[in-house]
Amino acid sequence: MLEFYLGCSLLLVVVALYCFVAKRNLVRLVLAVEILINAGNLAFMGFAAYRNPNVVDLLPQAVVTLSIAIAGSVTAIALTLVLNAYKHYKTLDVTELRRLRG
């Protein structure tokens, strides 16, 4: 069962890294960060289930629940910043925003 969790987590990490490298849109980069955080949460839960397969441990569940809540808040703030950057510069392209640094 641990192999399944780690395999899914690794797949999510690969998807997030692909989005970091290939995509230059700010919204997609924020979503890549969210995918990467979820991959870490999945791996954490997989290791917690592997350590005690017959006992339900509430501490890892509480940590992952808190991590999901914090990640949602950070994503909302990041998307707000992206929206303000779009309103100000009229672009979401990272390379274009780097050129505007001055």
TITOR-120757 format. One line per field, with one value per residue (C-alpha): residue in one letter; x, y, z. Coordinates in Angstrom, 1 decimal. Layout:
BEGIN
code: [A, ...]
u: [X, ...]
v: [Y, ...]
w: [Z, ...]
//
This chain:
BEGIN
code: [M, L, E, F, Y, L, G, C, S, L, L, L, V, V, V, A, L, Y, C, F, V, A, K, R, N, L, V, R, L, V, L, A, V, E, I, L, I, N, A, G, N, L, A, F, M, G, F, A, A, Y, R, N, P, N, V, V, D, L, L, P, Q, A, V, V, T, L, S, I, A, I, A, G, S, V, T, A, I, A, L, T, L, V, L, N, A, Y, K, H, Y, K, T, L, D, V, T, E, L, R, R, L, R, G]
u: [0.0, 2.9, 4.1, 0.8, 0.8, 4.4, 3.8, 0.9, 2.9, 5.8, 3.4, 2.1, 5.6, 6.5, 3.4, 4.1, 7.8, 6.7, 4.3, 7.2, 9.6, 7.3, 4.5, 5.1, 1.6, 1.3, -2.0, -0.5, 2.5, 0.3, -1.6, 1.8, 2.6, -0.7, -0.1, 3.3, 1.9, -0.8, 1.9, 3.7, 0.5, -0.2, 3.3, 3.0, -0.2, 1.3, 4.2, 1.8, -0.3, 2.8, 4.1, 1.0, -1.2, -3.7, -4.0, -5.6, -3.3, -4.9, -1.8, -0.8, -4.5, -4.5, -1.2, -2.4, -5.7, -3.9, -1.6, -4.5, -6.1, -2.9, -2.3, -5.8, -5.2, -1.8, -3.3, -6.1, -3.6, -1.4, -4.3, -5.2, -1.7, -1.8, -5.1, -3.6, -0.5, -2.8, -4.8, -1.6, 0.5, -2.1, -0.2, 0.3, 3.5, 6.4, 9.0, 7.1, 6.8, 10.6, 11.3, 9.2, 11.3, 13.2]
v: [0.0, 2.4, 1.9, 3.1, 6.2, 7.0, 6.3, 8.7, 11.3, 10.9, 11.3, 14.6, 15.8, 15.2, 17.0, 20.0, 20.1, 20.0, 22.9, 24.8, 24.2, 24.3, 26.8, 30.6, 31.5, 32.8, 31.0, 27.7, 28.3, 28.8, 25.6, 23.8, 24.9, 23.6, 20.2, 20.0, 20.6, 17.9, 15.5, 16.1, 15.6, 12.3, 11.0, 12.0, 10.1, 7.1, 7.0, 7.4, 4.5, 2.4, 3.0, 1.7, -0.2, -1.5, 1.7, 4.9, 7.7, 11.0, 13.2, 12.8, 13.4, 16.6, 17.7, 17.1, 18.8, 21.8, 21.8, 21.7, 24.6, 26.6, 25.7, 26.8, 30.2, 30.7, 29.8, 32.3, 35.0, 34.1, 34.2, 37.6, 38.8, 37.4, 39.2, 42.5, 41.9, 41.2, 44.4, 46.4, 44.9, 43.3, 40.1, 36.8, 35.8, 35.4, 36.3, 39.5, 40.5, 40.0, 42.4, 45.0, 45.0, 48.2]
w: [0.0, 0.7, -2.9, -4.2, -2.1, -2.9, -6.6, -6.7, -4.8, -7.2, -10.1, -8.6, -8.0, -11.7, -12.8, -10.6, -11.7, -15.3, -14.7, -13.1, -16.0, -19.0, -18.1, -17.8, -16.7, -13.1, -12.5, -13.6, -11.4, -8.4, -9.2, -9.5, -5.9, -4.8, -6.5, -4.9, -1.5, -2.0, -3.1, 0.1, 2.1, 0.3, 1.0, 4.6, 5.0, 3.2, 5.6, 8.6, 7.4, 6.8, 10.3, 12.0, 9.6, 12.2, 14.3, 13.2, 14.3, 14.5, 14.6, 10.9, 9.9, 12.0, 10.5, 6.9, 7.6, 8.9, 5.9, 3.5, 5.2, 5.2, 1.5, 0.6, 2.3, 0.7, -2.7, -2.3, -1.4, -4.3, -6.7, -5.4, -6.0, -9.5, -10.2, -9.0, -11.2, -14.2, -13.5, -13.3, -16.1, -18.3, -18.6, -16.7, -18.5, -16.1, -18.7, -19.7, -16.0, -15.6, -18.4, -16.7, -13.6, -14.6]
//
